[in-house]
Amino acid sequence: MIKNFWNKLDQRQRYLVAGTAAFVLIALLLETVVFPLGEAKEKLTKAIRVNQNKLTEMSKLDNEFNLQEARLAEIKRAMSARSNDFTLFSYLEKKATQANVKRNIKYMNSSRGTQSASFEESLIDIKLDKITIKQLTDFLYFAESPADLVRIKKIVINKMKESPEYLSAQLQISSFQTLNRR
């Protein structure tokens, strides 16, 4: 039947049918093979780029985790080196006596800072009035101690209006302690 149809066509019609068949075959080949391969390649390239970004982020998180683990080990080491009855409040009272500013303490308030599974941050807000620069530097020198995990978190220093030769200082001092389980 196809042979009869083909034989009835003249030369120009045969070229037209052959060209149309070739066009349909090429379009079919493009639609079923070439375009899907291009789309798959594009999806694969996008997936690789997304996974590379994820890997970069995971690497950053791994570095941050290692840094935090090292800090935690340092905290544990420092806490094991100090006495079990250590409290930031009594520590600062001793250092204030040592720096000769205990009588200048207007207030000392304790509070809790951040907390992890096994540690909590102790905070002391302290205000010193009518102190000299030397007294303040002595207190700062005695109070801050990396070995005891005591650091000055915030400090605000003002000249006293009534006595300009003296200072008023507000400090927030922090330390870590083991979390008390109840």
C-alpha positions as CSV (number, residue, x, y, z in Angstrom):
1,M,0.0,0.0,0.0
2,I,2.8,2.4,0.8
3,K,4.7,1.3,-2.3
4,N,1.6,2.0,-4.5
5,F,1.2,5.4,-2.9
6,W,4.9,6.1,-3.5
7,N,4.8,5.0,-7.1
8,K,1.8,7.3,-7.8
9,L,3.7,10.3,-6.8
10,D,5.8,12.4,-9.2
11,Q,9.4,13.4,-8.5
12,R,8.5,16.7,-6.8
13,Q,5.9,15.1,-4.5
14,R,8.4,12.4,-3.6
15,Y,10.9,15.0,-2.5
16,L,8.2,16.8,-0.5
17,V,7.1,13.6,1.3
18,A,10.7,12.6,1.9
19,G,11.6,16.0,3.2
20,T,8.5,16.0,5.5
21,A,9.3,12.6,6.8
22,A,12.9,13.6,7.4
23,F,11.7,16.8,9.2
24,V,9.3,14.8,11.4
25,L,12.0,12.2,12.1
26,I,14.5,15.0,13.1
27,A,11.8,16.8,15.2
28,L,11.0,13.5,16.9
29,L,14.7,12.8,17.6
30,L,15.2,16.3,19.0
31,E,12.1,16.1,21.2
32,T,12.9,12.6,22.6
33,V,16.7,12.6,22.8
34,V,18.5,15.9,22.4
35,F,16.2,18.2,24.5
36,P,15.9,15.8,27.4
37,L,19.6,15.4,27.5
38,G,20.1,19.1,27.7
39,E,17.6,19.5,30.4
40,A,19.1,16.6,32.4
41,K,22.6,18.2,32.0
42,E,21.2,21.6,33.2
43,K,19.5,19.9,36.2
44,L,22.7,18.0,37.0
45,T,24.7,21.2,36.9
46,K,22.3,23.0,39.2
47,A,22.3,20.0,41.6
48,I,26.1,20.0,41.7
49,R,26.1,23.7,42.4
50,V,23.6,23.4,45.2
51,N,25.5,20.4,46.7
52,Q,28.8,22.3,46.5
53,N,27.1,25.2,48.4
54,K,25.8,22.7,51.0
55,L,29.3,21.2,51.3
56,T,30.9,24.6,51.8
57,E,28.3,25.5,54.5
58,M,28.8,22.1,56.2
59,S,32.6,22.7,56.1
60,K,32.0,26.1,57.8
61,L,29.7,24.5,60.4
62,D,32.3,21.7,61.0
63,N,35.0,24.4,61.6
64,E,32.7,26.3,64.0
65,F,31.8,23.1,65.8
66,N,35.5,22.2,66.2
67,L,36.2,25.7,67.5
68,Q,33.3,25.4,70.0
69,E,34.6,22.0,71.1
70,A,38.0,23.5,71.7
71,R,36.5,26.3,73.7
72,L,34.5,23.8,75.7
73,A,37.6,21.7,76.5
74,E,39.4,24.9,77.6
75,I,36.5,25.8,79.9
76,K,36.4,22.3,81.4
77,R,40.2,22.4,81.9
78,A,40.0,25.8,83.6
79,M,37.1,24.7,85.8
80,S,38.8,21.6,86.9
81,A,41.9,23.7,88.0
82,R,39.9,26.0,90.3
83,S,38.3,25.0,93.6
84,N,34.8,23.4,93.7
85,D,33.5,26.2,96.0
86,F,34.3,29.0,93.5
87,T,31.7,31.7,93.2
88,L,32.1,34.8,91.1
89,F,30.6,36.9,93.8
90,S,33.1,36.0,96.5
91,Y,35.9,36.0,93.9
92,L,35.1,39.7,93.0
93,E,34.8,40.6,96.7
94,K,38.4,39.3,97.3
95,K,39.7,41.2,94.2
96,A,37.9,44.4,95.3
97,T,39.6,44.1,98.7
98,Q,42.9,43.4,96.9
99,A,42.5,46.5,94.7
100,N,41.3,48.6,97.7
101,V,38.0,49.5,96.1
102,K,35.6,47.4,98.3
103,R,34.3,50.5,100.2
104,N,33.6,52.1,96.8
105,I,31.2,49.3,95.6
106,K,27.7,50.8,95.3
107,Y,26.1,47.5,94.3
108,M,26.9,44.0,93.2
109,N,24.0,42.1,91.6
110,S,24.3,38.6,90.3
111,S,22.4,37.1,87.4
112,R,22.5,34.2,85.0
113,G,23.7,34.4,81.5
114,T,23.7,31.8,78.7
115,Q,23.3,28.2,79.6
116,S,24.5,25.0,77.9
117,A,23.9,21.4,78.7
118,S,26.6,21.3,81.4
119,F,27.6,25.0,82.1
120,E,26.0,28.2,82.9
121,E,27.4,31.7,82.7
122,S,27.4,33.7,85.9
123,L,27.1,37.5,85.6
124,I,27.8,40.1,88.2
125,D,26.8,43.7,87.6
126,I,29.0,45.9,89.8
127,K,29.1,49.7,90.2
128,L,32.1,51.5,91.7
129,D,31.8,55.1,92.8
130,K,34.4,57.7,93.7
131,I,37.4,55.7,92.4
132,T,40.6,56.9,90.8
133,I,42.0,55.7,87.5
134,K,44.6,53.8,89.4
135,Q,42.0,52.0,91.6
136,L,40.0,51.1,88.5
137,T,43.0,49.7,86.6
138,D,44.1,47.8,89.7
139,F,40.6,46.3,90.0
140,L,40.5,45.4,86.3
141,Y,43.9,43.8,86.5
142,F,43.0,41.7,89.6
143,A,39.5,40.8,88.5
144,E,40.0,39.6,84.9
145,S,41.6,36.1,84.9
146,P,41.6,33.7,82.0
147,A,42.9,31.0,84.3
148,D,39.7,31.3,86.4
149,L,37.5,32.0,83.4
150,V,36.6,35.5,84.7
151,R,36.3,38.2,82.1
152,I,35.0,41.7,81.9
153,K,32.1,41.7,79.4
154,K,31.0,45.3,79.6
155,I,32.4,48.5,81.1
156,V,31.0,52.0,81.3
157,I,33.2,54.7,82.8
158,N,32.0,58.2,83.6
159,K,33.5,61.2,85.4
160,M,31.6,62.0,88.6
161,K,29.8,65.3,88.3
162,E,30.3,66.2,92.0
163,S,34.0,65.3,92.0
164,P,35.6,65.4,88.5
165,E,38.8,63.9,89.9
166,Y,36.9,60.6,90.6
167,L,35.3,58.1,88.3
168,S,32.2,56.0,88.4
169,A,32.4,52.6,86.7
170,Q,29.7,50.1,85.8
171,L,31.0,46.7,84.9
172,Q,29.5,43.4,83.9
173,I,31.8,40.5,84.8
174,S,31.2,36.9,83.7
175,S,32.5,33.5,84.5
176,F,31.3,29.9,83.8
177,Q,30.2,27.4,86.4
178,T,29.0,23.9,86.3
179,L,25.2,23.7,85.9
180,N,23.6,22.8,89.2
181,R,21.1,20.0,88.6
182,R,18.1,19.9,90.9
